[in-house]
Amino acid sequence: MKHIANTSTDLQAHFAINWPGFSLDVDLRLPGRGVTALFGPSGCGKTTLLRCLAGLERPSQGYLSVNGEVWQDDSASVCIPAHQRPVGYVFQEASLFPHLSVMGNLQYGRQRSPQAASLDLDHVIDLLGIRALLHRKPDALSGGERQRVGIARALAVNPQLLLMDEPLAALDVQRKQEILPYLDRMQQSLEIPIIYVTHSPDEVTRLAHHIVVLDSGKVLASGELSSTLSRLDLPIRLGEEAGVVIQTKVGSIDQAWHLARMDFAGGGLWTRDLGLALGTPARVRILARDVSLARDKPSRSSIQNSLQGRFDSFADDEYPGLALVRVLVDDTALLARVTHRSLAELDLKKGDEVWVQVKSVALAK
């Protein structure tokens, strides 16, 4: 299968904007492959940053290079206009041309893109599962189908950078669940950077490899997803969604109880058997609310997942009386939400051994 690919190694960007009532000042170096999530509250600058990358907004100061190719450098009077940048842009609404078929929509952008000729369009069509839709008009498509076509149209120009501005925001829960597997396949297949704006922790934990946390136009953090989510010094306000994502593989299957053990460097976690073969890599999400702590090894408990770790640190949670605790299981960080009273009774100091009980583990993909 032919992948959409280039040899991109990184994306470097610096943008500064000073508008009445709004400012943006970001300096980023992002991976050249995989999904980088732009995450933060409404009005923090996520979409503005995306538009700067696309060339749709002209910042007061700007620098952008992709794979060493400079697209914008105000100090050298270099700025490739938006219509000449090899960028695919996916909006919240697909905004397909209503008078054209699905194939007509795909072909429209390709005719105006010099690099599109080298792309295997059939691969894009199969990647997004839209072959049966090619002769339909947009008004004959569901919301999820329209968005898949919109994504395919953005990819059909063979971009060097894919920008996605909350592509699932306009879909209901069922349609989101339908489209997420296609996004999984897409990000695994593409060898270009994908910048993904979202408010949804679920989408971040399922799709992202790297996360940029924005607030008031500034970067609070930028880094690999798992390590960034486990930091306690960041005001990433996820509430009940606070937790970590870890990389695992299927180490064992208990067919009698319909369970699978997901192994990682610090041990294994039992979860529902979803039919993955032994050795299959998988991302799992562990919410802090599903993790409890004990000084002594638990016995005869309904909680099947017990791991020995070391107390690392804690911080106040969003709610009075609660704390988020960071525990290292080997080199893997887990978060637990406990009361300050419980934490005081445990009397933990940095490096102390502690048992971690995980009540629920969710396969992120």
C-alpha positions as a LaTeX table, in Angstrom:
\begin{tabular}{lrrr}
\hline
Residue & $x$ (\AA) & $y$ (\AA) & $z$ (\AA) \\
\hline
Met1 & 0.00 & 0.00 & 0.00 \\
Lys2 & 1.40 & 3.36 & $-0.96$ \\
His3 & 1.54 & 5.87 & 1.86 \\
Ile4 & 1.18 & 9.61 & 1.54 \\
Ala5 & 4.70 & 10.57 & 2.46 \\
Asn6 & 7.55 & 12.96 & 2.46 \\
Thr7 & 10.81 & 13.05 & 4.37 \\
Ser8 & 9.67 & 15.67 & 6.86 \\
Thr9 & 11.59 & 15.60 & 10.12 \\
Asp10 & 10.19 & 18.56 & 12.00 \\
Leu11 & 8.12 & 21.71 & 11.94 \\
Gln12 & 9.47 & 24.92 & 13.44 \\
Ala13 & 7.25 & 27.91 & 14.01 \\
His14 & 7.31 & 31.25 & 15.76 \\
Phe15 & 4.36 & 33.62 & 15.53 \\
Ala16 & 3.59 & 36.80 & 17.38 \\
Ile17 & 0.29 & 38.70 & 17.14 \\
Asn18 & $-0.80$ & 41.78 & 19.05 \\
Trp19 & $-4.41$ & 42.68 & 18.36 \\
Pro20 & $-6.75$ & 44.70 & 20.57 \\
Gly21 & $-7.95$ & 42.24 & 23.21 \\
Phe22 & $-5.89$ & 39.30 & 21.91 \\
Ser23 & $-2.23$ & 38.36 & 21.70 \\
Leu24 & $-0.38$ & 35.29 & 20.50 \\
Asp25 & 3.28 & 34.51 & 21.14 \\
Val26 & 4.33 & 30.95 & 20.38 \\
Asp27 & 7.66 & 29.30 & 19.62 \\
Leu28 & 7.37 & 25.63 & 18.67 \\
Arg29 & 9.34 & 22.72 & 17.29 \\
Leu30 & 7.02 & 19.82 & 16.50 \\
Pro31 & 7.51 & 16.25 & 15.22 \\
Gly32 & 7.52 & 15.75 & 11.47 \\
Arg33 & 5.17 & 12.79 & 11.69 \\
Gly34 & 2.18 & 11.84 & 13.83 \\
Val35 & $-0.56$ & 13.89 & 15.44 \\
Thr36 & 0.18 & 16.98 & 17.50 \\
Ala37 & $-2.87$ & 18.09 & 19.46 \\
Leu38 & $-3.39$ & 21.79 & 20.14 \\
Phe39 & $-5.30$ & 21.78 & 23.43 \\
Gly40 & $-6.63$ & 24.54 & 25.63 \\
Pro41 & $-9.72$ & 26.56 & 26.55 \\
Ser42 & $-11.81$ & 28.50 & 24.06 \\
Gly43 & $-10.13$ & 31.71 & 22.97 \\
Cys44 & $-6.61$ & 30.57 & 23.86 \\
Gly45 & $-5.35$ & 30.89 & 20.26 \\
Lys46 & $-5.59$ & 27.35 & 18.85 \\
Thr47 & $-7.44$ & 28.21 & 15.64 \\
Thr48 & $-5.45$ & 31.43 & 15.17 \\
Leu49 & $-2.22$ & 29.42 & 15.35 \\
Leu50 & $-3.61$ & 26.96 & 12.81 \\
Arg51 & $-4.52$ & 29.81 & 10.46 \\
Cys52 & $-1.01$ & 31.25 & 10.80 \\
Leu53 & 0.43 & 27.88 & 9.78 \\
Ala54 & $-1.85$ & 27.82 & 6.74 \\
Gly55 & $-0.98$ & 31.40 & 5.80 \\
Leu56 & $-4.58$ & 32.56 & 6.31 \\
Glu57 & $-3.52$ & 34.97 & 9.06 \\
Arg58 & $-0.49$ & 37.25 & 8.78 \\
Pro59 & 1.09 & 37.64 & 12.23 \\
Ser60 & 3.02 & 40.72 & 13.36 \\
Gln61 & 6.13 & 38.52 & 13.36 \\
Gly62 & 6.36 & 35.11 & 11.80 \\
Tyr63 & 8.70 & 32.23 & 11.01 \\
Leu64 & 7.71 & 28.80 & 9.71 \\
Ser65 & 9.75 & 25.98 & 8.25 \\
Val66 & 8.62 & 22.45 & 7.36 \\
Asn67 & 11.29 & 19.83 & 6.71 \\
Gly68 & 13.90 & 22.57 & 6.48 \\
Glu69 & 11.94 & 24.45 & 3.81 \\
Val70 & 11.18 & 28.00 & 4.90 \\
Trp71 & 7.59 & 28.99 & 4.22 \\
Gln72 & 7.71 & 32.26 & 6.13 \\
Asp73 & 10.52 & 34.39 & 7.52 \\
Asp74 & 9.57 & 38.00 & 8.06 \\
Ser75 & 13.17 & 38.94 & 8.86 \\
Ala76 & 14.11 & 37.89 & 5.31 \\
Ser77 & 10.89 & 39.10 & 3.64 \\
Val78 & 9.90 & 35.52 & 2.77 \\
Cys79 & 6.25 & 34.48 & 2.86 \\
Ile80 & 4.70 & 31.81 & 0.68 \\
Pro81 & 1.05 & 32.84 & 0.21 \\
Ala82 & $-1.69$ & 30.55 & 1.50 \\
His83 & $-2.75$ & 29.29 & $-1.94$ \\
Gln84 & 0.81 & 28.14 & $-2.68$ \\
Arg85 & 1.49 & 26.35 & 0.61 \\
Pro86 & 1.28 & 22.54 & 0.33 \\
Val87 & $-1.25$ & 22.34 & 3.15 \\
Gly88 & $-4.44$ & 20.35 & 3.64 \\
Tyr89 & $-7.00$ & 22.06 & 5.87 \\
Val90 & $-9.98$ & 20.32 & 7.48 \\
Phe91 & $-12.62$ & 22.58 & 9.04 \\
Gln92 & $-15.36$ & 21.80 & 11.57 \\
Glu93 & $-17.84$ & 21.66 & 8.72 \\
Ala94 & $-16.89$ & 19.78 & 5.56 \\
Ser95 & $-18.25$ & 22.60 & 3.32 \\
Leu96 & $-18.35$ & 20.40 & 0.22 \\
Phe97 & $-19.44$ & 21.82 & $-3.12$ \\
Pro98 & $-23.12$ & 20.79 & $-3.26$ \\
His99 & $-23.29$ & 20.65 & $-7.07$ \\
Leu100 & $-20.36$ & 18.22 & $-7.35$ \\
Ser101 & $-20.24$ & 14.51 & $-6.59$ \\
Val102 & $-17.84$ & 13.18 & $-3.98$ \\
Met103 & $-15.33$ & 12.40 & $-6.73$ \\
Gly104 & $-15.87$ & 15.86 & $-8.19$ \\
Asn105 & $-15.05$ & 17.39 & $-4.81$ \\
Leu106 & $-11.87$ & 15.33 & $-4.60$ \\
Gln107 & $-10.78$ & 16.26 & $-8.10$ \\
Tyr108 & $-11.50$ & 19.99 & $-7.68$ \\
Gly109 & $-8.55$ & 20.68 & $-5.42$ \\
Arg110 & $-6.23$ & 18.28 & $-7.24$ \\
Gln111 & $-6.52$ & 20.28 & $-10.44$ \\
Arg112 & $-5.06$ & 23.29 & $-8.63$ \\
Ser113 & $-2.27$ & 21.49 & $-6.78$ \\
Pro114 & 1.03 & 20.82 & $-8.60$ \\
Gln115 & 2.07 & 18.13 & $-6.12$ \\
Ala116 & $-1.24$ & 16.22 & $-6.35$ \\
Ala117 & $-0.24$ & 14.29 & $-9.47$ \\
Ser118 & 2.21 & 12.15 & $-7.47$ \\
Leu119 & $-0.47$ & 11.00 & $-5.04$ \\
Asp120 & $-2.26$ & 7.65 & $-5.22$ \\
Leu121 & $-5.84$ & 8.89 & $-4.87$ \\
Asp122 & $-7.15$ & 5.34 & $-4.55$ \\
His123 & $-5.15$ & 5.01 & $-1.33$ \\
Val124 & $-6.87$ & 8.08 & 0.12 \\
Ile125 & $-10.29$ & 6.80 & $-0.95$ \\
Asp126 & $-9.70$ & 3.43 & 0.71 \\
Leu127 & $-8.07$ & 5.00 & 3.78 \\
Leu128 & $-11.23$ & 7.00 & 4.53 \\
Gly129 & $-13.63$ & 4.26 & 3.37 \\
Ile130 & $-15.49$ & 6.41 & 0.84 \\
Arg131 & $-15.32$ & 4.32 & $-2.35$ \\
Ala132 & $-19.05$ & 3.51 & $-2.19$ \\
Leu133 & $-19.81$ & 7.25 & $-1.89$ \\
Leu134 & $-17.91$ & 8.55 & $-4.93$ \\
His135 & $-20.97$ & 9.13 & $-7.14$ \\
Arg136 & $-23.17$ & 10.65 & $-4.43$ \\
Lys137 & $-23.84$ & 14.35 & $-3.93$ \\
Pro138 & $-23.10$ & 15.87 & $-0.48$ \\
Asp139 & $-26.81$ & 16.17 & 0.43 \\
Ala140 & $-27.05$ & 12.37 & 0.21 \\
Leu141 & $-24.33$ & 11.86 & 2.84 \\
Ser142 & $-24.53$ & 11.61 & 6.61 \\
Gly143 & $-22.58$ & 14.08 & 8.76 \\
Gly144 & $-19.83$ & 11.53 & 9.38 \\
Glu145 & $-19.61$ & 10.67 & 5.68 \\
Arg146 & $-19.37$ & 14.33 & 4.71 \\
Gln147 & $-16.53$ & 14.86 & 7.15 \\
Arg148 & $-14.65$ & 11.81 & 5.86 \\
Val149 & $-14.99$ & 13.21 & 2.35 \\
Gly150 & $-13.76$ & 16.58 & 3.63 \\
Ile151 & $-10.68$ & 14.92 & 5.10 \\
Ala152 & $-10.10$ & 12.98 & 1.87 \\
Arg153 & $-10.36$ & 16.24 & $-0.10$ \\
Ala154 & $-7.68$ & 17.81 & 2.12 \\
Leu155 & $-5.41$ & 14.81 & 1.55 \\
Ala156 & $-6.08$ & 14.63 & $-2.18$ \\
Val157 & $-3.77$ & 17.59 & $-2.81$ \\
Asn158 & $-0.85$ & 15.55 & $-1.38$ \\
Pro159 & $-0.03$ & 18.05 & 1.38 \\
Gln160 & 3.20 & 18.31 & 3.32 \\
Leu161 & 1.21 & 19.43 & 6.37 \\
Leu162 & $-2.35$ & 18.53 & 7.44 \\
Leu163 & $-4.26$ & 20.97 & 9.65 \\
Met164 & $-7.48$ & 19.83 & 11.35 \\
Asp165 & $-9.64$ & 22.36 & 13.22 \\
Glu166 & $-11.95$ & 20.41 & 15.55 \\
Pro167 & $-13.05$ & 18.05 & 12.75 \\
Leu168 & $-15.46$ & 16.13 & 15.01 \\
Ala169 & $-17.02$ & 19.08 & 16.84 \\
Ala170 & $-20.10$ & 19.21 & 14.61 \\
Leu171 & $-20.83$ & 15.47 & 14.96 \\
Asp172 & $-22.95$ & 13.69 & 17.54 \\
Val173 & $-21.47$ & 10.95 & 19.74 \\
Gln174 & $-22.46$ & 8.12 & 17.40 \\
Arg175 & $-20.98$ & 9.80 & 14.34 \\
Lys176 & $-17.76$ & 10.57 & 16.24 \\
Gln177 & $-17.40$ & 6.90 & 17.16 \\
Glu178 & $-17.90$ & 5.98 & 13.50 \\
Ile179 & $-15.19$ & 8.30 & 12.23 \\
Leu180 & $-12.53$ & 7.79 & 14.93 \\
Pro181 & $-11.32$ & 4.42 & 13.54 \\
Tyr182 & $-10.73$ & 6.11 & 10.18 \\
Leu183 & $-8.69$ & 8.84 & 11.88 \\
Asp184 & $-6.69$ & 6.11 & 13.64 \\
Arg185 & $-5.87$ & 4.49 & 10.30 \\
Met186 & $-5.08$ & 7.83 & 8.72 \\
Gln187 & $-2.56$ & 8.97 & 11.35 \\
Gln188 & $-0.83$ & 5.58 & 11.22 \\
Ser189 & $-0.53$ & 5.73 & 7.44 \\
Leu190 & 0.50 & 9.34 & 6.86 \\
Glu191 & 4.15 & 10.32 & 7.03 \\
Ile192 & 3.48 & 14.03 & 7.40 \\
Pro193 & 2.82 & 16.19 & 10.48 \\
Ile194 & $-0.83$ & 16.52 & 11.49 \\
Ile195 & $-1.81$ & 19.47 & 13.69 \\
Tyr196 & $-5.14$ & 18.71 & 15.37 \\
Val197 & $-7.19$ & 21.28 & 17.29 \\
Thr198 & $-9.63$ & 19.87 & 19.82 \\
His199 & $-11.40$ & 20.52 & 23.13 \\
Ser200 & $-11.92$ & 16.80 & 23.68 \\
Pro201 & $-9.62$ & 14.85 & 26.05 \\
Asp202 & $-10.93$ & 11.64 & 24.45 \\
Glu203 & $-9.66$ & 12.71 & 21.02 \\
Val204 & $-6.32$ & 13.81 & 22.47 \\
Thr205 & $-5.72$ & 10.51 & 24.25 \\
Arg206 & $-6.84$ & 8.40 & 21.33 \\
Leu207 & $-5.09$ & 10.18 & 18.46 \\
Ala208 & $-2.24$ & 12.40 & 19.64 \\
His209 & 1.44 & 11.56 & 20.00 \\
His210 & 2.48 & 15.08 & 20.98 \\
Ile211 & 0.51 & 17.81 & 22.75 \\
Val212 & 0.79 & 21.58 & 22.85 \\
Val213 & $-1.10$ & 23.18 & 25.74 \\
Leu214 & $-2.11$ & 26.78 & 25.06 \\
Asp215 & $-3.55$ & 29.40 & 27.37 \\
Ser216 & $-4.09$ & 33.10 & 26.65 \\
Gly217 & $-2.03$ & 32.90 & 23.47 \\
Lys218 & 1.03 & 31.34 & 25.12 \\
Val219 & 2.45 & 27.82 & 25.20 \\
Leu220 & 2.22 & 26.32 & 28.68 \\
Ala221 & 3.75 & 23.01 & 27.59 \\
Ser222 & 4.80 & 21.14 & 24.49 \\
Gly223 & 5.92 & 17.54 & 24.58 \\
Glu224 & 5.29 & 13.84 & 24.15 \\
Leu225 & 1.73 & 12.99 & 25.18 \\
Ser226 & 2.30 & 10.50 & 28.02 \\
Ser227 & 4.98 & 12.48 & 29.84 \\
Thr228 & 3.10 & 15.78 & 29.46 \\
Leu229 & $-0.22$ & 14.43 & 30.76 \\
Ser230 & 1.51 & 13.05 & 33.86 \\
Arg231 & 3.09 & 16.38 & 34.84 \\
Leu232 & 1.62 & 17.96 & 37.96 \\
Asp233 & 3.07 & 21.44 & 37.42 \\
Leu234 & 0.79 & 22.22 & 34.49 \\
Pro235 & $-2.68$ & 23.73 & 34.72 \\
Ile236 & $-4.17$ & 21.23 & 32.26 \\
Arg237 & $-7.70$ & 21.30 & 33.61 \\
Leu238 & $-9.23$ & 17.98 & 32.66 \\
Gly239 & $-11.35$ & 17.47 & 35.77 \\
Glu240 & $-12.76$ & 13.95 & 35.76 \\
Glu241 & $-10.73$ & 13.24 & 32.61 \\
Ala242 & $-7.33$ & 13.68 & 34.30 \\
Gly243 & $-5.11$ & 10.66 & 33.76 \\
Val244 & $-2.34$ & 9.18 & 31.64 \\
Val245 & $-1.91$ & 7.28 & 28.40 \\
Ile246 & 0.65 & 4.48 & 28.18 \\
Gln247 & 1.90 & 2.31 & 25.35 \\
Thr248 & 1.36 & $-1.42$ & 25.87 \\
Lys249 & 1.08 & $-4.67$ & 23.95 \\
Val250 & $-1.18$ & $-7.67$ & 24.39 \\
Gly251 & 0.79 & $-10.05$ & 26.61 \\
Ser252 & $-1.83$ & $-12.65$ & 27.52 \\
Ile253 & $-5.45$ & $-13.55$ & 26.86 \\
Asp254 & $-7.74$ & $-15.20$ & 29.41 \\
Gln255 & $-10.41$ & $-16.68$ & 27.18 \\
Ala256 & $-12.41$ & $-18.12$ & 30.09 \\
Trp257 & $-12.99$ & $-14.65$ & 31.59 \\
His258 & $-12.86$ & $-12.65$ & 28.33 \\
Leu259 & $-9.90$ & $-10.59$ & 29.52 \\
Ala260 & $-6.61$ & $-9.47$ & 27.98 \\
Arg261 & $-3.46$ & $-8.42$ & 29.82 \\
Met262 & $-1.81$ & $-5.32$ & 28.43 \\
Asp263 & 1.91 & $-5.42$ & 29.24 \\
Phe264 & 4.28 & $-2.49$ & 29.66 \\
Ala265 & 7.69 & $-1.97$ & 31.28 \\
Gly266 & 6.22 & $-1.76$ & 34.79 \\
Gly267 & 3.94 & $-4.81$ & 34.64 \\
Gly268 & 0.59 & $-5.75$ & 33.16 \\
Leu269 & $-3.01$ & $-4.50$ & 33.35 \\
Trp270 & $-6.09$ & $-6.63$ & 32.76 \\
Thr271 & $-8.85$ & $-5.20$ & 30.60 \\
Arg272 & $-11.66$ & $-6.46$ & 28.42 \\
Asp273 & $-10.64$ & $-8.73$ & 25.58 \\
Leu274 & $-11.44$ & $-6.79$ & 22.41 \\
Gly275 & $-10.06$ & $-9.45$ & 20.09 \\
Leu276 & $-6.54$ & $-8.09$ & 19.64 \\
Ala277 & $-3.92$ & $-10.72$ & 18.82 \\
Leu278 & $-1.02$ & $-11.49$ & 21.13 \\
Gly279 & 1.80 & $-8.99$ & 20.72 \\
Thr280 & $-0.44$ & $-6.30$ & 19.22 \\
Pro281 & 0.63 & $-2.80$ & 20.34 \\
Ala282 & $-2.14$ & $-0.78$ & 21.95 \\
Arg283 & $-2.55$ & 2.51 & 23.76 \\
Val284 & $-4.38$ & 2.39 & 27.09 \\
Arg285 & $-5.85$ & 5.23 & 29.09 \\
Ile286 & $-5.90$ & 5.20 & 32.89 \\
Leu287 & $-7.98$ & 7.88 & 34.59 \\
Ala288 & $-6.78$ & 9.22 & 37.95 \\
Arg289 & $-10.23$ & 8.66 & 39.44 \\
Asp290 & $-9.82$ & 4.90 & 38.80 \\
Val291 & $-6.54$ & 4.62 & 40.69 \\
Ser292 & $-6.20$ & 4.08 & 44.45 \\
Leu293 & $-3.12$ & 3.76 & 46.67 \\
Ala294 & $-2.12$ & 1.46 & 49.52 \\
Arg295 & 0.90 & 1.12 & 51.77 \\
Asp296 & 0.60 & $-2.67$ & 51.88 \\
Lys297 & 0.03 & $-5.16$ & 49.08 \\
Pro298 & $-3.74$ & $-5.58$ & 48.62 \\
Ser299 & $-5.23$ & $-9.07$ & 48.97 \\
Arg300 & $-8.59$ & $-10.64$ & 48.11 \\
Ser301 & $-9.80$ & $-7.52$ & 46.31 \\
Ser302 & $-12.26$ & $-7.12$ & 43.45 \\
Ile303 & $-9.67$ & $-4.81$ & 41.86 \\
Gln304 & $-7.55$ & $-7.15$ & 39.75 \\
Asn305 & $-4.83$ & $-4.69$ & 38.78 \\
Ser306 & $-2.24$ & $-4.13$ & 41.53 \\
Leu307 & 1.19 & $-2.70$ & 40.75 \\
Gln308 & 4.09 & $-1.79$ & 43.00 \\
Gly309 & 5.50 & 1.66 & 42.47 \\
Arg310 & 7.27 & 4.61 & 44.09 \\
Phe311 & 5.65 & 7.80 & 45.35 \\
Asp312 & 6.95 & 10.75 & 43.33 \\
Ser313 & 4.94 & 13.90 & 44.01 \\
Phe314 & 1.48 & 15.39 & 44.50 \\
Ala315 & $-0.41$ & 18.58 & 43.73 \\
Asp316 & $-3.77$ & 20.10 & 44.63 \\
Asp317 & $-6.59$ & 18.95 & 42.37 \\
Glu318 & $-9.24$ & 21.25 & 40.94 \\
Tyr319 & $-11.62$ & 20.35 & 43.78 \\
Pro320 & $-11.11$ & 21.28 & 47.46 \\
Gly321 & $-9.97$ & 18.37 & 49.58 \\
Leu322 & $-8.59$ & 16.34 & 46.65 \\
Ala323 & $-5.04$ & 15.80 & 45.41 \\
Leu324 & $-3.46$ & 14.34 & 42.30 \\
Val325 & $-0.64$ & 11.96 & 43.15 \\
Arg326 & 2.11 & 10.92 & 40.73 \\
Val327 & 3.48 & 7.40 & 41.17 \\
Leu328 & 6.27 & 5.82 & 39.13 \\
Val329 & 5.82 & 2.15 & 38.21 \\
Asp330 & 9.28 & 1.40 & 36.88 \\
Asp331 & 9.66 & 4.40 & 34.55 \\
Thr332 & 5.94 & 4.71 & 33.77 \\
Ala333 & 4.06 & 7.52 & 35.54 \\
Leu334 & 0.51 & 6.98 & 36.78 \\
Leu335 & $-1.80$ & 9.52 & 38.40 \\
Ala336 & $-4.16$ & 8.83 & 41.30 \\
Arg337 & $-6.89$ & 11.11 & 42.66 \\
Val338 & $-7.17$ & 10.80 & 46.44 \\
Thr339 & $-8.35$ & 12.98 & 49.32 \\
His340 & $-5.81$ & 15.06 & 51.19 \\
Arg341 & $-6.86$ & 13.20 & 54.33 \\
Ser342 & $-6.00$ & 9.85 & 52.75 \\
Leu343 & $-2.69$ & 11.23 & 51.57 \\
Ala344 & $-1.88$ & 12.45 & 55.08 \\
Glu345 & $-2.73$ & 9.03 & 56.55 \\
Leu346 & $-0.46$ & 7.30 & 54.03 \\
Asp347 & 2.35 & 9.68 & 55.07 \\
Leu348 & 4.27 & 9.15 & 51.83 \\
Lys349 & 7.65 & 10.65 & 51.08 \\
Lys350 & 9.39 & 10.83 & 47.72 \\
Gly351 & 10.74 & 7.39 & 46.80 \\
Asp352 & 8.52 & 5.47 & 49.27 \\
Glu353 & 7.12 & 2.18 & 47.97 \\
Val354 & 3.38 & 2.23 & 47.41 \\
Trp355 & 0.86 & $-0.17$ & 45.84 \\
Val356 & $-1.28$ & 1.13 & 43.01 \\
Gln357 & $-4.70$ & $-0.37$ & 42.36 \\
Val358 & $-6.27$ & 0.34 & 38.96 \\
Lys359 & $-10.00$ & $-0.24$ & 38.85 \\
Ser360 & $-10.57$ & 0.37 & 35.14 \\
Val361 & $-8.38$ & 0.43 & 32.03 \\
Ala362 & $-9.67$ & 1.70 & 28.68 \\
Leu363 & $-8.11$ & 0.81 & 25.36 \\
Ala364 & $-7.60$ & 4.10 & 23.57 \\
Lys365 & $-7.02$ & 2.23 & 20.30 \\
\hline
\end{tabular}
